Amino acid sequence: MSTEQSSARVGVHVCGCDWDDADAVFRVLRAAFPATAADEWPDGGRPVDTQSDRPVVWSMTVDTREPGAQAPASRLTEPVNVDLYGTEPPIHQVRDVLGRHFSVAAEEAVPGDQEMEVRMRLGPTG
């Protein structure tokens, strides 16, 4: 992986929700950044078993080098927490896409030396 490839990638962690809500977030990101879809979900992404009392973190890596078309409408059934990890320009691209598709109840950014982390609380749009 080249430096350009790795700096264009954003780690996305979704938690506090079931698979269907996590997938709603991921569908928006896969449509907005089609280079992500090529190898991210070889089996369609649906987990085999999610019946657990333990917290689950759903994750994917978004490749922002090639912006795609407008993502289809996607709805959340309940608010979810989303953490973004990466360099500043790609994180802003991902954050902006999520902000256009879901309501953003809270956002917090933690800058680092080379990378940053953004925490968002996304909710259903009204």
All heavy atoms as an XYZ file, in Angstrom:
957
protein
N       0.842     -1.161      0.000
C       0.000      0.000      0.000
C       0.893      1.231      0.000
O       1.793      1.363      0.808
C      -0.893     -0.014      1.246
C      -1.783      1.175      1.351
S      -2.809      1.260      2.850
C      -3.391     -0.391      3.066
N       0.642      2.158     -0.916
C       1.442      3.369     -0.989
C       1.028      4.345      0.109
O      -0.004      4.205      0.739
C       1.265      4.026     -2.359
O      -0.016      4.602     -2.456
N       1.846      5.373      0.304
C       1.518      6.408      1.291
C       0.235      7.119      0.912
O      -0.594      7.423      1.758
C       2.674      7.423      1.397
O       3.864      6.725      1.728
C       2.378      8.478      2.436
N       0.041      7.358     -0.402
C      -1.187      8.009     -0.864
C      -2.406      7.164     -0.513
O      -3.414      7.684     -0.054
C      -1.136      8.229     -2.371
C      -2.417      8.846     -2.919
C      -2.458      8.894     -4.435
O      -1.431      8.623     -5.079
O      -3.533      9.185     -4.959
N      -2.300      5.839     -0.714
C      -3.416      4.960     -0.395
C      -3.725      4.977      1.094
O      -4.870      5.089      1.496
C      -3.126      3.523     -0.832
C      -3.170      3.316     -2.317
C      -2.717      1.918     -2.669
O      -1.716      1.426     -2.162
N      -3.464      1.274     -3.550
N      -2.705      4.854      1.929
C      -2.959      4.774      3.358
C      -3.448      6.107      3.915
O      -4.274      6.124      4.818
C      -1.713      4.298      4.108
O      -0.673      5.227      3.972
N      -2.975      7.231      3.381
C      -3.435      8.521      3.902
C      -4.846      8.859      3.439
O      -5.479      9.742      3.999
C      -2.465      9.632      3.507
O      -2.481      9.826      2.113
N      -5.348      8.161      2.426
C      -6.707      8.399      1.932
C      -7.727      7.488      2.608
O      -8.908      7.543      2.311
C      -6.759      8.193      0.419
N      -7.282      6.647      3.513
C      -8.181      5.702      4.173
C      -8.615      6.227      5.531
O      -7.838      6.822      6.257
C      -7.505      4.349      4.336
C      -7.242      3.684      2.997
C      -6.562      2.352      3.179
N      -6.195      1.798      1.910
C      -6.923      0.890      1.260
N      -8.035      0.440      1.783
N      -6.520      0.426      0.107
N      -9.877      5.956      5.836
C     -10.450      6.363      7.122
C     -11.047      5.127      7.777
O     -11.866      4.427      7.178
C     -11.540      7.438      6.927
C     -12.225      7.765      8.253
C     -10.952      8.690      6.292
N     -10.626      4.862      8.999
C     -11.230      3.793      9.773
C     -12.550      4.279     10.343
O     -12.637      5.387     10.882
N     -13.581      3.471     10.192
C     -14.918      3.825     10.669
C     -15.382      2.742     11.632
O     -15.442      1.565     11.255
C     -15.921      3.953      9.496
C     -17.313      4.298     10.009
C     -15.435      4.973      8.478
N     -15.705      3.125     12.855
C     -16.226      2.195     13.858
C     -17.617      2.670     14.252
O     -17.791      3.836     14.623
C     -15.344      2.156     15.094
C     -13.976      1.641     14.827
N     -12.996      1.631     15.771
C     -13.409      1.099     13.715
C     -11.895      1.114     15.264
N     -12.125      0.799     14.012
N     -18.584      1.767     14.173
C     -19.972      2.080     14.535
C     -20.344      1.197     15.708
O     -20.143     -0.025     15.663
C     -20.925      1.833     13.340
C     -22.356      2.184     13.710
C     -20.476      2.612     12.110
N     -20.890      1.783     16.763
C     -21.269      0.983     17.925
C     -22.554      1.530     18.543
O     -23.041      2.594     18.166
C     -20.137      0.934     18.951
S     -19.644      2.532     19.569
N     -23.076      0.780     19.485
C     -24.309      1.168     20.149
C     -25.539      0.884     19.316
O     -26.565      1.555     19.469
N     -25.429     -0.118     18.428
C     -26.555     -0.404     17.533
C     -26.492     -1.848     17.053
O     -25.519     -2.552     17.283
C     -26.521      0.531     16.328
S     -25.063      0.326     15.274
N     -27.539     -2.246     16.343
C     -27.542     -3.579     15.745
C     -26.953     -3.500     14.335
O     -26.603     -2.426     13.845
C     -28.954     -4.171     15.734
C     -29.933     -3.380     14.871
O     -29.518     -2.530     14.055
O     -31.139     -3.630     15.007
N     -26.851     -4.667     13.684
C     -26.238     -4.732     12.360
C     -26.968     -3.871     11.340
O     -26.347     -3.205     10.514
C     -26.176     -6.175     11.857
C     -25.903     -6.231     10.385
C     -26.753     -6.623      9.404
C     -24.702     -5.823      9.717
N     -26.165     -6.478      8.174
C     -24.898     -5.994      8.342
C     -23.485     -5.319     10.163
C     -23.927     -5.696      7.394
C     -22.514     -5.015      9.205
C     -22.741     -5.213      7.850
N     -28.292     -3.841     11.380
C     -29.037     -3.103     10.351
C     -28.720     -1.608     10.384
O     -28.579     -0.983      9.335
C     -30.539     -3.342     10.506
C     -30.916     -4.784     10.175
O     -30.289     -5.370      9.270
O     -31.834     -5.312     10.821
N     -28.584     -1.033     11.571
C     -28.228      0.379     11.650
C     -26.775      0.612     11.245
O     -26.462      1.590     10.566
C     -28.494      0.925     13.051
C     -29.973      1.227     13.266
O     -30.672      1.562     12.291
O     -30.428      1.119     14.414
N     -25.871     -0.269     11.643
C     -24.477     -0.144     11.207
C     -24.394     -0.237      9.687
O     -23.699      0.547      9.037
C     -23.615     -1.222     11.862
N     -25.141     -1.159      9.114
C     -25.121     -1.327      7.664
C     -25.710     -0.120      6.947
O     -25.283      0.212      5.843
C     -25.856     -2.610      7.273
C     -25.656     -2.948      5.806
O     -24.496     -2.933      5.340
O     -26.667     -3.212      5.114
N     -26.672      0.566      7.561
C     -27.218      1.787      6.958
C     -26.105      2.830      6.795
O     -26.002      3.488      5.758
C     -28.356      2.339      7.812
N     -25.253      2.952      7.798
C     -24.117      3.872      7.725
C     -23.137      3.392      6.652
O     -22.686      4.167      5.805
C     -23.412      3.985      9.097
C     -22.127      4.797      8.982
C     -24.347      4.594     10.133
N     -22.832      2.102      6.649
C     -21.868      1.556      5.697
C     -22.362      1.652      4.255
O     -21.575      1.894      3.346
C     -21.530      0.109      6.047
C     -20.807     -0.031      7.372
C     -20.899     -1.205      8.088
C     -20.051      0.996      7.908
C     -20.233     -1.352      9.302
C     -19.390      0.867      9.116
C     -19.479     -0.318      9.812
N     -23.670      1.470      4.023
C     -24.210      1.586      2.659
C     -23.989      2.985      2.105
O     -23.644      3.156      0.931
C     -25.694      1.222      2.637
C     -25.960     -0.261      2.606
C     -27.412     -0.582      2.241
N     -28.399      0.215      2.977
C     -28.935     -0.137      4.141
N     -28.606     -1.265      4.707
N     -29.833      0.645      4.717
N     -24.206      3.987      2.925
C     -23.975      5.374      2.501
C     -22.509      5.566      2.132
O     -22.185      6.144      1.094
C     -24.404      6.353      3.618
C     -23.848      7.747      3.373
C     -25.918      6.388      3.737
N     -21.605      5.061      2.970
C     -20.171      5.247      2.712
C     -19.703      4.459      1.499
O     -18.877      4.951      0.720
C     -19.369      4.875      3.949
C     -19.608      5.796      5.153
C     -18.855      5.279      6.379
C     -19.219      7.225      4.828
N     -20.218      3.246      1.302
C     -19.818      2.468      0.118
C     -20.271      3.149     -1.163
O     -19.565      3.127     -2.165
C     -20.359      1.045      0.205
C     -19.618      0.177      1.195
C     -19.968     -1.300      1.057
N     -21.371     -1.576      1.151
C     -22.028     -1.895      2.274
N     -21.376     -1.971      3.417
N     -23.316     -2.142      2.257
N     -21.452      3.770     -1.165
C     -21.933      4.470     -2.357
C     -21.137      5.752     -2.601
O     -20.816      6.086     -3.740
C     -23.418      4.792     -2.214
N     -20.809      6.459     -1.526
C     -20.089      7.727     -1.656
C     -18.627      7.533     -2.039
O     -18.020      8.400     -2.662
C     -20.188      8.515     -0.354
N     -18.056      6.393     -1.657
C     -16.648      6.097     -1.923
C     -16.541      4.688     -2.492
O     -16.230      3.736     -1.772
C     -15.825      6.233     -0.626
C     -15.965      7.580      0.022
C     -16.757      7.739      1.147
C     -15.320      8.683     -0.508
C     -16.902      8.987      1.742
C     -15.454      9.935      0.084
C     -16.247     10.082      1.209
N     -16.810      4.513     -3.779
C     -16.907      3.175     -4.377
C     -15.638      2.334     -4.322
O     -15.716      1.111     -4.393
C     -17.330      3.439     -5.818
C     -17.102      4.880     -6.058
C     -17.075      5.570     -4.739
N     -14.476      2.932     -4.191
C     -13.254      2.132     -4.083
C     -13.293      1.273     -2.819
O     -12.629      0.250     -2.734
C     -12.026      3.031     -4.076
N     -14.090      1.660     -1.844
C     -14.226      0.918     -0.594
C     -14.918     -0.420     -0.818
O     -14.550     -1.424     -0.234
C     -15.066      1.739      0.414
O     -14.394      2.973      0.622
C     -15.244      1.015      1.718
N     -15.907     -0.438     -1.681
C     -16.758     -1.613     -1.840
C     -16.048     -2.808     -2.458
O     -16.461     -3.938     -2.264
C     -17.974     -1.253     -2.688
N     -14.981     -2.577     -3.180
C     -14.338     -3.653     -3.929
C     -13.902     -4.824     -3.060
O     -14.112     -5.976     -3.426
C     -13.138     -3.104     -4.701
N     -13.315     -4.566     -1.912
C     -12.811     -5.687     -1.120
C     -13.274     -5.673      0.337
O     -12.881     -6.512      1.119
C     -11.281     -5.705     -1.150
C     -10.677     -4.431     -0.587
O     -11.431     -3.530     -0.179
O      -9.443     -4.351     -0.561
N     -14.124     -4.737      0.688
C     -14.500     -4.603      2.095
C     -15.480     -5.678      2.572
O     -15.408     -6.116      3.697
C     -15.112     -3.209      2.329
C     -15.339     -2.863      3.766
C     -14.054     -2.731      4.582
O     -13.031     -2.308      4.052
O     -14.093     -3.071      5.778
N     -16.389     -6.123      1.716
C     -17.432     -7.058      2.146
C     -17.502     -8.277      1.221
O     -18.433     -8.409      0.443
C     -18.799     -6.372      2.154
C     -18.853     -5.182      3.029
C     -18.990     -3.892      2.629
C     -18.776     -5.144      4.451
N     -18.997     -3.065      3.710
C     -18.869     -3.805      4.835
C     -18.634     -6.133      5.419
C     -18.824     -3.413      6.169
C     -18.590     -5.725      6.743
C     -18.688     -4.396      7.100
N     -16.556     -9.192      1.283
C     -16.596    -10.346      0.378
C     -17.824    -11.235      0.574
O     -18.277    -11.888     -0.348
C     -15.317    -11.114      0.716
C     -14.907    -10.621      2.052
C     -15.431     -9.215      2.197
N     -18.413    -11.256      1.761
C     -19.573    -12.119      2.011
C     -20.850    -11.320      2.189
O     -21.824    -11.808      2.746
C     -19.329    -12.975      3.254
C     -19.146    -12.129      4.509
O     -19.058    -10.890      4.378
O     -19.111    -12.701      5.596
N     -20.863    -10.072      1.736
C     -22.039     -9.244      1.908
C     -22.064     -8.542      3.253
O     -22.898     -7.693      3.503
N     -21.153     -8.898      4.137
C     -21.014     -8.188      5.384
C     -21.889     -8.627      6.524
O     -21.618     -8.333      7.662
N     -22.972     -9.326      6.242
C     -23.884     -9.689      7.321
C     -23.218    -10.699      8.245
O     -22.702    -11.705      7.828
C     -25.167    -10.289      6.767
C     -26.174    -10.524      7.894
C     -27.549    -10.856      7.419
N     -28.495     -9.807      7.220
C     -28.844     -8.877      8.080
N     -28.234     -8.782      9.224
N     -29.777     -8.016      7.818
N     -23.221    -10.381      9.540
C     -22.592    -11.295     10.497
C     -23.406    -12.571     10.669
O     -24.610    -12.589     10.427
C     -22.573    -10.492     11.792
C     -23.683     -9.510     11.624
C     -23.786     -9.212     10.165
N     -22.731    -13.604     11.066
C     -23.391    -14.890     11.263
C     -24.270    -14.862     12.512
O     -25.399    -15.294     12.493
C     -22.339    -16.019     11.381
C     -23.014    -17.340     11.677
C     -21.527    -16.108     10.112
N     -23.739    -14.325     13.613
C     -24.489    -14.329     14.865
C     -24.216    -13.041     15.628
O     -23.079    -12.732     15.938
C     -24.086    -15.528     15.722
C     -24.824    -15.578     17.042
O     -25.904    -14.960     17.146
O     -24.332    -16.232     17.966
N     -25.257    -12.296     15.927
C     -25.082    -11.080     16.709
C     -25.945    -11.110     17.968
O     -26.180    -10.090     18.583
C     -25.441     -9.827     15.888
O     -26.797     -9.949     15.454
C     -24.511     -9.665     14.716
N     -26.428    -12.265     18.333
C     -27.241    -12.397     19.545
C     -26.321    -12.499     20.751
O     -25.952    -13.575     21.176
C     -28.144    -13.633     19.442
C     -29.061    -13.627     18.248
C     -29.966    -12.409     18.229
O     -30.488    -11.997     19.254
N     -30.120    -11.830     17.052
N     -25.945    -11.345     21.280
C     -25.019    -11.319     22.395
C     -25.356    -10.129     23.282
O     -25.847     -9.106     22.809
C     -23.585    -11.194     21.876
O     -22.715    -11.008     22.959
N     -25.089    -10.257     24.556
C     -25.270     -9.144     25.471
C     -24.037     -8.251     25.509
O     -24.043     -7.204     26.147
C     -25.553     -9.675     26.882
C     -26.900    -10.370     26.965
O     -27.775    -10.059     26.129
O     -27.076    -11.215     27.854
N     -22.994     -8.677     24.847
C     -21.753     -7.895     24.819
C     -21.862     -6.776     23.789
O     -22.514     -6.919     22.768
C     -20.576     -8.782     24.444
C     -20.326     -9.871     25.440
C     -19.146    -10.680     25.018
N     -19.124    -11.925     25.748
C     -18.289    -12.887     25.503
N     -17.397    -12.767     24.544
N     -18.329    -13.992     26.206
N     -21.175     -5.661     24.041
C     -21.163     -4.584     23.050
C     -20.486     -5.055     21.758
O     -19.534     -5.827     21.797
C     -20.337     -3.488     23.714
C     -20.262     -3.846     25.147
C     -20.451     -5.327     25.253
N     -20.987     -4.587     20.649
C     -20.426     -4.939     19.349
C     -19.975     -3.657     18.663
O     -20.673     -2.649     18.686
C     -21.484     -5.653     18.475
C     -20.932     -5.926     17.084
C     -21.952     -6.930     19.133
N     -18.787     -3.707     18.067
C     -18.282     -2.598     17.269
C     -18.189     -3.084     15.834
O     -17.508     -4.060     15.543
C     -16.896     -2.119     17.760
C     -16.365     -1.012     16.852
C     -16.963     -1.649     19.206
N     -18.912     -2.429     14.940
C     -18.881     -2.748     13.513
C     -17.841     -1.832     12.884
O     -17.797     -0.637     13.185
C     -20.250     -2.489     12.885
C     -21.366     -3.121     13.644
C     -22.211     -2.494     14.518
C     -21.758     -4.486     13.633
N     -23.103     -3.403     15.030
C     -22.852     -4.633     14.511
C     -21.285     -5.618     12.962
C     -23.485     -5.840     14.737
C     -21.920     -6.824     13.183
C     -23.002     -6.930     14.057
N     -17.001     -2.366     12.013
C     -15.943     -1.512     11.456
C     -15.733     -1.755      9.970
O     -16.038     -2.830      9.448
C     -14.631     -1.726     12.211
O     -14.166     -3.032     12.022
N     -15.238     -0.726      9.316
C     -14.835     -0.814      7.922
C     -13.775      0.258      7.690
O     -13.614      1.168      8.506
C     -16.022     -0.622      6.972
C     -16.529      0.805      6.888
S     -17.969      1.041      5.803
C     -17.374      0.499      4.238
N     -13.059      0.129      6.584
C     -12.081      1.127      6.173
C     -12.566      1.741      4.874
O     -12.847      1.027      3.908
C     -10.694      0.488      5.985
O     -10.314     -0.130      7.214
C      -9.669      1.536      5.598
N     -12.686      3.050      4.861
C     -13.186      3.773      3.697
C     -12.006      4.323      2.906
O     -11.108      4.940      3.482
C     -14.110      4.933      4.138
C     -14.535      5.774      2.950
C     -15.310      4.392      4.885
N     -12.007      4.095      1.607
C     -10.990      4.631      0.705
C     -11.594      5.855      0.021
O     -12.509      5.732     -0.795
C     -10.610      3.569     -0.320
C      -9.478      4.005     -1.222
O      -9.233      5.222     -1.353
O      -8.833      3.119     -1.816
N     -11.094      7.045      0.360
C     -11.696      8.290     -0.121
C     -11.105      8.804     -1.433
O     -11.488      9.880     -1.889
C     -11.542      9.401      0.942
O     -10.152      9.652      1.148
C     -12.218      9.012      2.242
N     -10.199      8.058     -2.058
C      -9.526      8.568     -3.260
C     -10.467      8.811     -4.420
O     -10.213      9.671     -5.247
C      -8.416      7.612     -3.706
C      -7.221      7.642     -2.789
C      -6.182      6.653     -3.205
N      -6.746      5.307     -3.081
C      -6.343      4.253     -3.767
N      -5.364      4.369     -4.628
N      -6.897      3.083     -3.579
N     -11.552      8.057     -4.526
C     -12.470      8.195     -5.650
C     -13.877      8.454     -5.148
O     -14.595      7.517     -4.798
C     -12.465      6.920     -6.498
C     -11.139      6.619     -7.129
C     -11.166      5.301     -7.885
O     -12.253      4.881     -8.334
O     -10.101      4.696     -8.013
N     -14.308      9.720     -5.129
C     -15.686      9.998     -4.714
C     -16.670      9.394     -5.708
O     -16.407      9.332     -6.908
C     -15.777     11.525     -4.729
C     -14.377     12.018     -4.801
C     -13.552     10.923     -5.407
N     -17.789      8.920     -5.202
C     -18.798      8.288     -6.050
C     -20.006      9.176     -6.227
O     -19.963     10.380     -6.004
N     -21.077      8.525     -6.592
C     -22.339      9.221     -6.816
C     -23.012      9.521     -5.483
O     -22.570      9.079     -4.429
C     -23.249      8.346     -7.672
N     -24.101     10.251     -5.576
C     -24.906     10.528     -4.387
C     -25.382      9.203     -3.808
O     -25.909      8.364     -4.516
C     -26.110     11.396     -4.774
C     -27.065     11.689     -3.647
C     -26.462     12.607     -2.593
O     -25.539     13.348     -2.854
N     -26.999     12.545     -1.397
N     -25.177      9.022     -2.536
C     -25.586      7.780     -1.882
C     -27.101      7.730     -1.766
O     -27.754      8.757     -1.603
C     -24.954      7.698     -0.494
N     -27.668      6.538     -1.864
C     -29.122      6.405     -1.723
C     -29.545      6.718     -0.289
O     -28.745      6.667      0.634
C     -29.375      4.931     -2.054
C     -28.078      4.255     -1.751
C     -27.002      5.264     -2.041
N     -30.812      7.040     -0.142
C     -31.339      7.312      1.199
C     -31.154      6.077      2.073
O     -31.336      4.947      1.626
C     -32.810      7.681      1.110
N     -30.782      6.312      3.290
C     -30.567      5.224      4.231
C     -31.039      5.715      5.585
O     -30.720      6.835      5.986
C     -29.076      4.871      4.256
O     -28.864      3.638      4.851
N     -31.798      4.903      6.287
C     -32.394      5.344      7.544
C     -31.859      4.550      8.728
O     -31.625      3.357      8.624
C     -33.907      5.192      7.487
C     -34.524      6.091      6.422
C     -36.018      6.215      6.549
N     -36.487      6.619      7.852
C     -36.653      7.883      8.243
N     -36.338      8.852      7.431
N     -37.113      8.163      9.444
N     -31.717      5.257      9.827
C     -31.367      4.625     11.094
C     -32.642      4.447     11.905
O     -33.525      5.299     11.877
C     -30.395      5.507     11.885
C     -29.028      5.753     11.267
C     -28.269      6.802     12.080
C     -28.244      4.461     11.212
N     -32.719      3.353     12.656
C     -33.872      3.157     13.528
C     -33.636      3.756     14.905
O     -34.594      3.990     15.645
C     -34.212      1.658     13.682
O     -33.089      0.990     14.263
C     -34.553      1.035     12.328
N     -32.355      3.974     15.238
C     -31.995      4.571     16.520
C     -30.646      5.265     16.366
O     -29.909      4.999     15.428
C     -31.912      3.497     17.609
C     -30.847      2.450     17.333
C     -30.849      1.319     18.356
O     -31.585      1.407     19.344
O     -30.102      0.369     18.154
N     -30.301      6.166     17.286
C     -29.001      6.839     17.206
C     -27.843      5.843     17.340
O     -27.959      4.836     18.036
C     -29.026      7.807     18.395
C     -30.471      8.030     18.664
C     -31.135      6.714     18.357
N     -26.746      6.157     16.664
C     -25.545      5.317     16.717
C     -24.329      6.197     16.967
O     -24.320      7.386     16.644
C     -25.344      4.505     15.412
C     -26.521      3.611     15.132
C     -25.078      5.416     14.226
N     -23.304      5.609     17.547
C     -22.025      6.290     17.743
C     -21.085      5.884     16.620
O     -20.977      4.695     16.305
C     -21.406      5.890     19.084
C     -22.262      6.336     20.245
O     -22.749      7.456     20.269
N     -22.460      5.464     21.211
N     -20.414      6.854     16.031
C     -19.469      6.598     14.941
C     -18.140      7.264     15.286
O     -18.108      8.450     15.611
C     -19.993      7.146     13.599
C     -18.978      6.933     12.490
C     -21.324      6.513     13.240
N     -17.070      6.494     15.222
C     -15.718      7.021     15.411
C     -14.988      6.932     14.081
O     -15.012      5.887     13.429
C     -14.944      6.213     16.458
C     -15.496      6.381     17.858
O     -16.161      7.399     18.120
O     -15.270      5.485     18.683
N     -14.350      8.029     13.687
C     -13.565      8.086     12.459
C     -12.105      8.276     12.829
O     -11.789      9.098     13.698
C     -14.016      9.273     11.591
C     -15.509      9.380     11.280
C     -15.780     10.672     10.517
C     -15.976      8.159     10.500
N     -11.204      7.528     12.166
C      -9.769      7.608     12.432
C      -9.032      7.777     11.110
O      -9.268      7.020     10.178
C      -9.264      6.316     13.087
C      -9.997      5.953     14.348
C     -11.091      5.110     14.314
C      -9.578      6.449     15.582
C     -11.772      4.772     15.475
C     -10.251      6.106     16.743
C     -11.346      5.273     16.683
O     -12.013      4.948     17.828
N      -8.150      8.762     11.034
C      -7.369      8.935      9.815
C      -6.761     10.324      9.753
O      -6.711     11.045     10.752
N      -6.329     10.705      8.553
C      -5.766     12.036      8.372
C      -6.894     13.034      8.127
O      -8.001     12.661      7.748
C      -4.753     12.058      7.220
O      -5.400     11.625      6.031
C      -3.558     11.160      7.512
N      -6.575     14.299      8.310
C      -7.624     15.322      8.346
C      -8.461     15.457      7.069
O      -9.682     15.398      7.155
C      -7.015     16.671      8.726
C      -8.064     17.676      9.097
C      -7.464     18.898      9.757
O      -6.312     18.861     10.198
O      -8.189     19.904      9.816
N      -7.900     15.635      5.872
C      -8.778     15.818      4.710
C      -9.739     14.639      4.472
O     -10.938     14.855      4.275
C      -7.813     16.023      3.544
C      -6.561     16.543      4.187
C      -6.492     15.831      5.518
N      -9.279     13.382      4.491
C     -10.223     12.284      4.287
C     -11.288     12.178      5.383
O     -12.443     11.854      5.103
C      -9.335     11.039      4.264
C      -7.996     11.542      3.839
C      -7.890     12.907      4.466
N     -10.925     12.463      6.621
C     -11.924     12.422      7.694
C     -13.017     13.450      7.432
O     -14.197     13.175      7.620
C     -11.281     12.642      9.081
C     -10.705     11.322      9.570
C     -12.283     13.185     10.088
C     -10.251     11.324     10.999
N     -12.635     14.635      6.973
C     -13.642     15.654      6.683
C     -14.568     15.219      5.550
O     -15.771     15.490      5.590
C     -12.982     16.996      6.357
C     -12.339     17.634      7.543
N     -13.009     17.920      8.717
C     -11.066     18.028      7.752
C     -12.194     18.472      9.587
N     -10.995     18.537      9.027
N     -14.020     14.516      4.554
C     -14.854     14.009      3.462
C     -15.896     13.026      4.004
O     -17.077     13.116      3.657
C     -13.994     13.297      2.417
C     -13.134     14.199      1.588
C     -12.272     13.374      0.653
O     -11.208     12.886      1.048
N     -12.727     13.197     -0.569
N     -15.466     12.093      4.819
C     -16.380     11.084      5.378
C     -17.393     11.752      6.303
O     -18.596     11.480      6.236
C     -15.594      9.975      6.114
C     -16.522      9.053      6.856
C     -14.730      9.200      5.120
N     -16.930     12.648      7.142
C     -17.823     13.359      8.066
C     -18.890     14.134      7.295
O     -20.070     14.133      7.669
C     -17.013     14.310      8.936
C     -17.875     15.018      9.981
C     -17.113     16.095     10.666
N     -16.834     17.140      9.687
C     -15.986     18.135      9.883
N     -15.304     18.202     10.999
N     -15.806     19.040      8.970
N     -18.499     14.808      6.221
C     -19.459     15.576      5.434
C     -20.522     14.682      4.798
O     -21.706     15.038      4.771
C     -18.746     16.391      4.359
C     -17.900     17.522      4.950
O     -18.052     17.827      6.158
O     -17.064     18.078      4.201
N     -20.112     13.533      4.290
C     -21.076     12.591      3.701
C     -22.069     12.122      4.764
O     -23.284     12.115      4.547
C     -20.354     11.388      3.050
C     -21.332     10.251      2.747
C     -19.647     11.828      1.780
N     -21.573     11.744      5.924
C     -22.461     11.287      6.990
C     -23.407     12.403      7.435
O     -24.591     12.156      7.694
C     -21.658     10.756      8.175
C     -20.863      9.478      7.905
C     -19.986      9.132      9.101
C     -21.786      8.318      7.556
N     -22.912     13.634      7.495
C     -23.732     14.766      7.898
C     -24.833     15.098      6.911
O     -25.864     15.663      7.293
N     -24.646     14.744      5.642
C     -25.693     14.973      4.637
C     -26.786     13.914      4.697
O     -27.886     14.137      4.211
C     -25.089     14.992      3.232
C     -24.328     16.266      2.924
C     -24.014     16.406      1.440
N     -23.232     15.312      0.891
C     -21.906     15.280      0.829
N     -21.196     16.281      1.323
N     -21.279     14.264      0.290
N     -26.506     12.754      5.274
C     -27.464     11.650      5.257
C     -28.134     11.367      6.602
O     -29.167     10.717      6.640
C     -26.775     10.374      4.757
C     -26.527     10.422      3.295
N     -25.421     11.033      2.747
C     -27.256      9.976      2.260
C     -25.477     10.938      1.444
N     -26.581     10.310      1.119
N     -27.529     11.817      7.671
C     -28.066     11.551      9.005
C     -28.017     12.839      9.815
O     -27.236     13.727      9.523
C     -27.236     10.464      9.712
C     -27.108      9.192      8.934
C     -25.920      8.878      8.293
C     -28.171      8.310      8.820
C     -25.791      7.710      7.561
C     -28.059      7.145      8.083
C     -26.869      6.838      7.455
N     -28.843     12.901     10.849
C     -28.731     14.052     11.741
C     -27.528     13.825     12.653
O     -27.252     12.698     13.058
C     -30.010     14.234     12.559
O     -30.169     13.166     13.461
N     -26.811     14.892     12.940
C     -25.629     14.813     13.804
C     -25.989     15.483     15.125
O     -26.185     16.694     15.186
C     -24.409     15.491     13.160
C     -23.202     15.414     14.083
C     -24.098     14.859     11.808
N     -26.112     14.669     16.171
C     -26.516     15.185     17.477
C     -25.317     15.725     18.252
O     -25.461     16.643     19.047
C     -27.211     14.090     18.280
N     -24.156     15.157     18.041
C     -22.963     15.597     18.757
C     -21.739     15.232     17.932
O     -21.744     14.249     17.197
C     -22.887     14.934     20.128
N     -20.708     16.056     18.067
C     -19.458     15.770     17.368
C     -18.304     16.292     18.211
O     -18.393     17.364     18.806
C     -19.444     16.444     16.003
C     -18.210     16.146     15.206
C     -18.263     16.735     13.811
O     -19.350     16.830     13.219
O     -17.186     17.116     13.334
N     -17.242     15.514     18.231
C     -16.065     15.877     19.010
C     -14.843     15.437     18.217
O     -14.777     14.312     17.738
C     -16.160     15.144     20.343
C     -14.970     15.162     21.206
C     -15.192     14.314     22.457
O     -16.333     14.107     22.877
O     -14.177     13.840     22.984
N     -13.872     16.315     18.064
C     -12.649     15.995     17.322
C     -11.458     16.004     18.273
O     -11.355     16.866     19.143
C     -12.426     16.999     16.202
N     -10.576     15.031     18.080
C      -9.355     14.940     18.871
C      -8.184     14.918     17.885
O      -7.950     13.910     17.226
C      -9.342     13.667     19.748
C      -8.059     13.592     20.557
C     -10.571     13.599     20.634
N      -7.486     16.041     17.751
C      -6.368     16.074     16.809
C      -5.150     15.353     17.376
O      -4.927     15.344     18.585
C      -6.087     17.565     16.634
C      -6.599     18.202     17.882
C      -7.725     17.330     18.385
N      -4.407     14.743     16.477
C      -3.162     14.087     16.849
C      -2.018     14.684     16.055
O      -2.190     15.663     15.336
N      -0.856     14.078     16.160
C       0.321     14.575     15.452
C       0.161     14.408     13.938
O       0.325     15.347     13.183
C       1.558     13.837     15.955
C       2.833     14.355     15.324
O       2.911     15.571     15.070
O       3.742     13.549     15.075
N      -0.170     13.201     13.495
C      -0.330     12.907     12.076
C      -1.777     12.599     11.702
O      -2.170     12.765     10.555
C       0.530     11.698     11.682
C       2.001     11.893     11.909
C       2.601     12.894     10.945
O       2.274     12.910      9.780
N       3.478     13.742     11.451
N      -2.528     12.103     12.645
C      -3.911     11.697     12.376
C      -4.844     12.362     13.368
O      -4.389     13.040     14.299
C      -4.045     10.181     12.476
C      -3.259      9.448     11.417
C      -3.522      7.955     11.419
O      -4.040      7.436     12.422
O      -3.206      7.323     10.411
N      -6.126     12.147     13.174
C      -7.100     12.675     14.106
C      -8.226     11.668     14.297
O      -8.351     10.714     13.526
C      -7.647     14.023     13.650
C      -8.506     13.980     12.416
S      -9.068     15.616     11.857
C      -9.990     16.210     13.242
N      -9.006     11.899     15.314
C     -10.172     11.070     15.607
C     -11.368     11.999     15.722
O     -11.288     13.062     16.322
C      -9.963     10.332     16.923
C     -11.165      9.564     17.393
C     -10.941      8.906     18.748
O      -9.774      8.776     19.180
O     -11.934      8.539     19.375
N     -12.476     11.603     15.113
C     -13.723     12.352     15.225
C     -14.780     11.396     15.732
O     -14.952     10.298     15.190
C     -14.149     12.954     13.867
C     -15.539     13.563     13.955
C     -13.144     13.997     13.404
N     -15.475     11.807     16.792
C     -16.584     11.026     17.336
C     -17.881     11.751     16.993
O     -17.996     12.944     17.228
C     -16.464     10.889     18.840
C     -15.311     10.048     19.220
C     -15.372      9.672     20.653
N     -14.601      8.439     20.755
C     -14.389      7.817     21.860
N     -14.910      8.267     22.980
N     -13.677      6.715     21.876
N     -18.825     10.978     16.458
C     -20.100     11.543     16.067
C     -21.234     10.712     16.661
O     -21.100      9.504     16.796
C     -20.244     11.536     14.530
C     -19.138     12.243     13.803
S     -19.278     12.044     12.003
C     -20.617     13.164     11.666
N     -22.314     11.377     16.950
C     -23.546     10.697     17.349
C     -24.535     10.976     16.238
O     -24.985     12.113     16.057
C     -24.050     11.236     18.694
C     -25.329     10.624     19.158
C     -25.054      9.350     19.895
N     -26.269      8.916     20.584
C     -26.529      7.660     20.833
N     -25.678      6.730     20.471
N     -27.621      7.335     21.439
N     -24.834      9.948     15.445
C     -25.743     10.089     14.310
C     -27.130      9.602     14.690
O     -27.266      8.618     15.420
C     -25.253      9.271     13.111
C     -23.854      9.570     12.589
C     -23.548      8.653     11.410
C     -23.721     11.023     12.201
N     -28.130     10.272     14.177
C     -29.501      9.853     14.427
C     -30.301      9.823     13.151
O     -29.845     10.291     12.100
N     -31.506      9.287     13.252
C     -32.405      9.281     12.083
C     -32.726     10.718     11.670
O     -32.802     11.609     12.515
C     -33.659      8.571     12.583
C     -33.276      7.912     13.869
C     -32.123      8.678     14.417
N     -32.888     10.927     10.378
C     -33.301     12.250      9.910
C     -34.815     12.352     10.051
O     -35.528     11.354      9.907
C     -32.886     12.488      8.461
O     -33.387     11.433      7.650
C     -31.392     12.582      8.335
N     -35.281     13.520     10.346
C     -36.695     13.718     10.625
C     -37.464     13.975      9.419
O     -38.554     13.894      9.186
